[in-house]
Amino acid sequence: MGRRETMKTKIDIQHLSVEYGRGAERFTALADVSLTVREGEFVCLLGPSGCGKTTLLNAIAGFERPTSGSLLIDGSPVDGPNPRHTVVFQDYGLLPWRTVERNVGLGLENRNLSPSGRQQTVDRCLDLVGLTAFRNYYPEQLSGGMRQRIALARALAVDPDMLLMDEPFGALDVITRARMQDELIRIWQTCAKTIVFVTHDIDEAVYLADRVVIMAPDPGRIKAVKTIDLGRGRDRTSVRFMAERDQILEIFEMKNYTEVEFYL
C-alpha cells in the first residue's frame, strides 16, 4: 500500500454547490463538486478564470457558505474561518509600517506565548524562508519574491494544519516564480502541511502537485482529477513532465465528457 493510500482524509467535500443572487439573477459559481484531500497532500486547483477554483478555496477556508452539499475538515463541518487553516493570497497582505520580523509575528500577538517563545517562532520561520538577514527591513525595501516569502513565513508562524494558497505566485516574474515553487516544495516537505493551491498555470500545477483538480466554467465544476505520477525534484524539460502536462491539456480540450467527474 502506497503513502497516498495510508493518509487519512483531511478535506471531504460532497455535492457542494455555491450560488449567488435570487430569481432571474441567480448565478451558480460551483455545481455539485465532490472531492477528498488527504492529510499532508499537495493538491492544485487548476482552471481558467470563472471556473470556481477561488470560490472552492474560499469555501474550504470558511469565507463562503455553500448553498448545498457538505464540506468537512477533519470530520467536522466548516462553519467559518479557522486559525488552523491559513490562507496565503497573491497580494501578500503585508503591513507596510511593520518590519519583516513584526509582519511574521503578527498572528502570534494574541496568543498566550511568552516574548521569548514568540521570538523563537519568528526566528525559526525567518530561517525557514531564508530571510533572517532581512528581519529589520520593511516590505517596500524587498522584491516581490521576498515579500511572498514573508507572507509564507507569517502563515507558517501560527503552525496551521493546512495552507490554502490563492495564486500566490501569479504576480511574480518567471524566474522568481520558479524559485518560489522550489521554496514552497522544500517547506512543504519540511513541515508536512496539507496544501490546497489555486493556479491557472498547467506547468505550475504539474510541478507542484500530488494531484491536480481540473476545473471548468459555466457553471464551475470539476472536470477531472489527475494524479501526477512523478517523484520530487521534477524536471520541467523531461519527457515524463511534458507527457503529464499534455494529458491535462487534452482534458481541457475535450468537448464531450460525462458530468460525473473522472479520475486519471
The 8 nearest C-alpha neighbors of each residue, nearest first, counted from 0:
[[1, 4, 2, 5, 3, 6, 7, 37],
 [2, 0, 4, 3, 5, 6, 7, 228],
 [3, 1, 5, 4, 6, 0, 40, 39],
 [2, 4, 1, 5, 6, 37, 40, 0],
 [3, 5, 1, 2, 6, 0, 7, 37],
 [6, 4, 2, 3, 7, 1, 0, 37],
 [7, 5, 3, 4, 38, 37, 2, 8],
 [6, 8, 37, 38, 9, 5, 4, 36],
 [7, 9, 37, 38, 10, 36, 6, 35],
 [8, 10, 38, 37, 73, 72, 36, 7],
 [11, 9, 72, 36, 35, 71, 8, 12],
 [10, 12, 35, 71, 70, 34, 72, 13],
 [13, 11, 70, 33, 34, 69, 35, 71],
 [12, 14, 33, 69, 15, 68, 32, 70],
 [15, 13, 31, 68, 32, 33, 16, 69],
 [14, 16, 68, 32, 31, 13, 67, 69],
 [15, 17, 30, 29, 31, 67, 66, 65],
 [18, 16, 65, 66, 29, 28, 27, 30],
 [19, 17, 27, 26, 28, 66, 16, 25],
 [20, 18, 26, 25, 27, 21, 17, 28],
 [21, 19, 25, 24, 26, 18, 22, 23],
 [22, 20, 25, 24, 23, 19, 26, 18],
 [21, 23, 24, 25, 20, 26, 19, 18],
 [22, 24, 25, 21, 20, 26, 19, 27],
 [25, 23, 22, 21, 20, 26, 19, 27],
 [26, 24, 20, 21, 22, 23, 19, 27],
 [25, 27, 19, 18, 20, 28, 24, 21],
 [26, 28, 18, 29, 218, 17, 19, 30],
 [27, 29, 219, 17, 18, 51, 218, 26],
 [30, 28, 219, 16, 17, 27, 220, 51],
 [29, 31, 16, 220, 32, 219, 218, 15],
 [32, 30, 14, 15, 16, 33, 29, 220],
 [33, 31, 15, 14, 30, 220, 221, 13],
 [34, 32, 13, 12, 14, 15, 31, 35],
 [35, 33, 12, 11, 13, 32, 36, 10],
 [34, 36, 11, 10, 12, 37, 8, 33],
 [37, 35, 10, 9, 8, 11, 38, 34],
 [38, 36, 8, 9, 40, 7, 6, 39],
 [37, 39, 9, 40, 193, 7, 6, 8],
 [40, 38, 193, 192, 191, 37, 41, 194],
 [39, 41, 193, 37, 38, 42, 194, 209],
 [42, 40, 194, 208, 209, 193, 195, 39],
 [43, 41, 195, 210, 208, 211, 209, 40],
 [44, 42, 196, 211, 197, 208, 195, 204],
 [43, 45, 197, 212, 52, 196, 211, 198],
 [46, 44, 213, 198, 199, 212, 214, 43],
 [45, 47, 214, 199, 213, 50, 215, 48],
 [48, 46, 199, 50, 49, 215, 45, 216],
 [49, 47, 50, 46, 199, 51, 216, 52],
 [48, 50, 51, 216, 47, 219, 217, 52],
 [49, 51, 216, 219, 215, 48, 52, 214],
 [52, 50, 219, 54, 49, 53, 28, 29],
 [51, 53, 55, 54, 50, 44, 56, 197],
 [54, 52, 56, 55, 51, 57, 165, 197],
 [55, 53, 51, 57, 52, 56, 58, 63],
 [54, 56, 58, 52, 53, 57, 51, 59],
 [55, 57, 53, 59, 58, 54, 60, 52],
 [58, 56, 60, 62, 54, 59, 55, 63],
 [57, 59, 63, 61, 55, 60, 56, 62],
 [58, 60, 56, 57, 61, 55, 77, 70],
 [61, 59, 57, 58, 62, 80, 56, 84],
 [60, 62, 79, 80, 58, 59, 63, 77],
 [61, 63, 57, 60, 58, 80, 79, 64],
 [64, 62, 58, 57, 61, 65, 54, 60],
 [63, 65, 58, 66, 62, 61, 17, 78],
 [66, 64, 17, 67, 16, 63, 15, 58],
 [65, 67, 17, 16, 18, 64, 68, 15],
 [68, 66, 16, 65, 15, 69, 17, 14],
 [67, 69, 15, 14, 13, 16, 65, 70],
 [70, 68, 13, 12, 15, 71, 14, 67],
 [69, 71, 12, 76, 11, 77, 13, 72],
 [70, 72, 76, 75, 11, 74, 10, 77],
 [71, 73, 10, 74, 75, 9, 11, 76],
 [74, 72, 9, 75, 71, 10, 8, 11],
 [73, 75, 72, 71, 76, 11, 9, 10],
 [74, 76, 71, 72, 73, 77, 70, 78],
 [77, 75, 71, 70, 78, 72, 74, 69],
 [76, 78, 79, 71, 61, 70, 75, 72],
 [79, 77, 76, 61, 80, 64, 81, 62],
 [78, 80, 61, 77, 62, 81, 60, 63],
 [81, 79, 61, 60, 62, 82, 78, 84],
 [80, 82, 83, 84, 79, 60, 61, 85],
 [83, 81, 84, 85, 80, 159, 157, 160],
 [82, 84, 159, 81, 160, 85, 161, 158],
 [85, 83, 161, 82, 81, 159, 162, 160],
 [84, 86, 162, 154, 163, 82, 159, 83],
 [85, 87, 163, 164, 162, 88, 84, 60],
 [88, 86, 164, 163, 165, 167, 85, 150],
 [89, 87, 165, 167, 90, 91, 164, 86],
 [88, 90, 167, 166, 91, 165, 168, 169],
 [89, 91, 88, 92, 167, 170, 147, 93],
 [92, 90, 93, 150, 89, 88, 147, 146],
 [93, 91, 90, 94, 88, 150, 89, 87],
 [94, 92, 91, 95, 102, 150, 138, 146],
 [93, 95, 97, 96, 102, 92, 138, 98],
 [94, 96, 97, 138, 93, 137, 139, 98],
 [97, 95, 94, 98, 137, 138, 93, 102],
 [98, 96, 95, 94, 101, 102, 137, 99],
 [97, 99, 137, 101, 100, 136, 135, 102],
 [98, 100, 134, 102, 101, 136, 137, 135],
 [99, 101, 134, 103, 98, 102, 104, 135],
 [100, 102, 104, 98, 103, 99, 97, 105],
 [103, 101, 99, 105, 104, 100, 97, 98],
 [102, 104, 153, 100, 101, 105, 152, 99],
 [103, 105, 101, 107, 102, 106, 121, 100],
 [106, 104, 102, 107, 103, 108, 101, 153],
 [105, 107, 104, 108, 157, 109, 153, 156],
 [108, 106, 110, 104, 105, 109, 157, 117],
 [107, 109, 110, 106, 105, 104, 112, 117],
 [110, 108, 107, 111, 106, 112, 105, 104],
 [111, 109, 107, 108, 112, 106, 117, 113],
 [110, 112, 109, 113, 108, 107, 117, 116],
 [113, 111, 110, 116, 117, 114, 107, 115],
 [112, 114, 116, 115, 117, 111, 118, 110],
 [115, 113, 117, 116, 118, 112, 119, 108],
 [114, 116, 118, 113, 117, 119, 112, 120],
 [117, 115, 113, 119, 118, 114, 112, 120],
 [118, 116, 114, 120, 115, 119, 112, 113],
 [119, 117, 115, 121, 120, 116, 122, 114],
 [118, 120, 122, 116, 117, 121, 123, 115],
 [121, 119, 123, 117, 118, 122, 156, 124],
 [120, 122, 118, 124, 123, 119, 104, 125],
 [123, 121, 119, 125, 120, 124, 118, 126],
 [124, 122, 120, 126, 121, 125, 119, 127],
 [123, 125, 127, 121, 152, 126, 122, 156],
 [126, 124, 131, 130, 122, 127, 128, 123],
 [125, 127, 129, 123, 124, 131, 128, 130],
 [126, 128, 124, 125, 129, 123, 186, 152],
 [127, 129, 125, 126, 130, 148, 124, 152],
 [128, 130, 126, 127, 131, 125, 132, 148],
 [131, 129, 125, 133, 132, 128, 126, 134],
 [130, 132, 125, 133, 126, 134, 129, 122],
 [131, 133, 130, 134, 135, 129, 125, 136],
 [134, 132, 130, 136, 131, 135, 99, 100],
 [133, 135, 100, 99, 131, 136, 132, 130],
 [136, 134, 98, 133, 99, 100, 137, 132],
 [137, 135, 133, 98, 134, 99, 140, 138],
 [136, 138, 98, 140, 139, 99, 97, 95],
 [139, 137, 140, 141, 95, 146, 99, 136],
 [140, 138, 141, 137, 95, 142, 136, 146],
 [139, 141, 138, 137, 136, 142, 146, 133],
 [142, 140, 138, 139, 145, 146, 143, 137],
 [143, 141, 145, 144, 146, 140, 139, 138],
 [144, 142, 146, 145, 147, 171, 141, 170],
 [143, 145, 147, 146, 142, 175, 148, 171],
 [144, 146, 148, 142, 147, 143, 141, 149],
 [147, 145, 149, 143, 148, 144, 142, 138],
 [146, 148, 150, 144, 149, 145, 91, 151],
 [147, 149, 151, 145, 146, 150, 128, 152],
 [150, 148, 152, 146, 147, 151, 153, 145],
 [149, 151, 147, 153, 148, 152, 91, 154],
 [150, 152, 148, 154, 149, 153, 147, 155],
 [153, 151, 149, 155, 124, 154, 150, 103],
 [154, 152, 103, 150, 156, 151, 155, 149],
 [153, 155, 151, 152, 156, 85, 157, 150],
 [156, 154, 152, 158, 157, 153, 151, 159],
 [155, 157, 153, 158, 154, 152, 124, 120],
 [156, 158, 155, 159, 154, 106, 107, 153],
 [159, 157, 155, 156, 160, 83, 154, 161],
 [160, 158, 83, 161, 84, 157, 85, 155],
 [161, 159, 83, 192, 84, 193, 158, 162],
 [160, 162, 193, 84, 159, 192, 194, 85],
 [163, 161, 194, 85, 84, 86, 164, 193],
 [162, 164, 86, 195, 194, 85, 196, 87],
 [165, 163, 196, 87, 86, 167, 197, 88],
 [164, 166, 197, 88, 167, 196, 89, 87],
 [167, 165, 198, 197, 169, 89, 168, 164],
 [166, 168, 89, 88, 165, 169, 164, 87],
 [169, 167, 171, 166, 170, 176, 89, 179],
 [168, 170, 166, 171, 167, 89, 176, 198],
 [171, 169, 168, 172, 89, 167, 143, 90],
 [172, 170, 168, 176, 169, 175, 143, 173],
 [171, 173, 175, 174, 176, 170, 169, 168],
 [172, 174, 176, 175, 177, 171, 178, 168],
 [175, 173, 177, 176, 172, 178, 171, 179],
 [176, 174, 178, 177, 172, 173, 144, 171],
 [175, 177, 179, 173, 174, 178, 171, 168],
 [178, 176, 180, 174, 179, 175, 173, 181],
 [177, 179, 175, 181, 180, 176, 182, 174],
 [180, 178, 182, 176, 181, 177, 183, 175],
 [179, 181, 177, 183, 182, 178, 176, 184],
 [182, 180, 178, 184, 179, 183, 185, 177],
 [183, 181, 179, 185, 180, 184, 178, 186],
 [182, 184, 186, 180, 185, 181, 187, 179],
 [185, 183, 187, 181, 186, 182, 188, 180],
 [184, 186, 182, 188, 183, 187, 189, 181],
 [187, 185, 189, 183, 188, 184, 190, 182],
 [188, 186, 184, 190, 191, 189, 185, 192],
 [187, 189, 185, 186, 191, 190, 184, 192],
 [190, 188, 186, 187, 191, 185, 184, 192],
 [189, 191, 187, 192, 188, 186, 185, 155],
 [192, 190, 187, 188, 39, 189, 193, 186],
 [193, 191, 39, 161, 190, 160, 187, 194],
 [192, 194, 39, 161, 40, 38, 41, 162],
 [195, 193, 41, 162, 161, 163, 192, 196],
 [196, 194, 42, 163, 43, 41, 164, 162],
 [195, 197, 164, 43, 44, 163, 165, 194],
 [198, 196, 44, 165, 166, 43, 164, 45],
 [199, 197, 166, 45, 200, 44, 196, 43],
 [198, 200, 46, 45, 47, 201, 197, 48],
 [201, 199, 203, 198, 202, 204, 45, 46],
 [202, 200, 204, 203, 205, 199, 244, 45],
 [203, 201, 205, 204, 200, 206, 244, 235],
 [204, 202, 206, 200, 201, 205, 207, 198],
 [203, 205, 201, 207, 202, 206, 208, 43],
 [206, 204, 202, 203, 207, 208, 201, 244],
 [205, 207, 203, 204, 202, 208, 233, 235],
 [208, 206, 204, 205, 203, 184, 180, 209],
 [209, 207, 210, 41, 42, 204, 43, 205],
 [208, 210, 41, 227, 42, 226, 40, 211],
 [211, 209, 226, 208, 42, 225, 227, 212],
 [210, 212, 43, 225, 224, 42, 213, 44],
 [211, 213, 224, 44, 45, 43, 223, 214],
 [214, 212, 45, 223, 222, 224, 221, 46],
 [213, 215, 221, 46, 222, 220, 50, 45],
 [214, 216, 50, 220, 219, 222, 46, 221],
 [217, 215, 50, 219, 218, 49, 220, 51],
 [218, 216, 219, 50, 215, 49, 28, 27],
 [217, 219, 216, 27, 28, 29, 30, 220],
 [220, 218, 216, 50, 29, 51, 28, 217],
 [221, 219, 30, 214, 215, 29, 32, 218],
 [222, 220, 214, 223, 213, 260, 32, 215],
 [221, 223, 214, 260, 213, 215, 220, 261],
 [224, 222, 261, 213, 260, 221, 262, 212],
 [223, 225, 212, 262, 211, 213, 263, 261],
 [226, 224, 263, 211, 210, 262, 227, 223],
 [225, 227, 210, 228, 209, 263, 211, 224],
 [228, 226, 209, 210, 229, 225, 205, 208],
 [229, 227, 226, 230, 209, 243, 239, 210],
 [230, 228, 227, 231, 233, 240, 239, 209],
 [231, 229, 233, 232, 228, 227, 209, 234],
 [230, 232, 233, 229, 184, 206, 207, 234],
 [231, 233, 234, 230, 181, 229, 206, 184],
 [234, 232, 231, 235, 206, 230, 229, 240],
 [233, 235, 236, 237, 232, 240, 206, 239],
 [234, 236, 237, 240, 233, 206, 241, 202],
 [237, 235, 234, 238, 240, 241, 239, 233],
 [238, 236, 240, 239, 234, 235, 241, 233],
 [237, 239, 241, 240, 242, 236, 235, 243],
 [240, 238, 242, 237, 241, 243, 229, 236],
 [241, 239, 243, 237, 242, 238, 235, 244],
 [240, 242, 244, 238, 243, 239, 245, 237],
 [241, 243, 239, 245, 240, 244, 238, 246],
 [244, 242, 240, 246, 241, 245, 239, 247],
 [243, 245, 241, 247, 242, 246, 248, 240],
 [244, 246, 248, 242, 247, 243, 241, 249],
 [247, 245, 249, 243, 248, 244, 242, 250],
 [248, 246, 250, 244, 249, 245, 251, 243],
 [247, 249, 245, 251, 250, 246, 252, 244],
 [248, 250, 252, 246, 247, 251, 245, 253],
 [249, 251, 247, 253, 252, 248, 246, 223],
 [252, 250, 248, 249, 253, 247, 213, 215],
 [251, 253, 249, 250, 254, 248, 247, 255],
 [254, 252, 250, 251, 255, 249, 256, 248],
 [255, 253, 252, 256, 251, 250, 249, 257],
 [254, 256, 253, 257, 252, 258, 250, 251],
 [257, 255, 258, 254, 253, 222, 259, 260],
 [258, 256, 259, 255, 260, 261, 222, 223],
 [257, 259, 260, 256, 222, 221, 261, 220],
 [258, 260, 257, 261, 222, 256, 221, 223],
 [261, 259, 223, 222, 221, 258, 262, 257],
 [260, 262, 223, 259, 224, 263, 222, 257],
 [263, 261, 224, 223, 225, 260, 226, 222],
 [262, 225, 226, 224, 261, 223, 227, 246]]
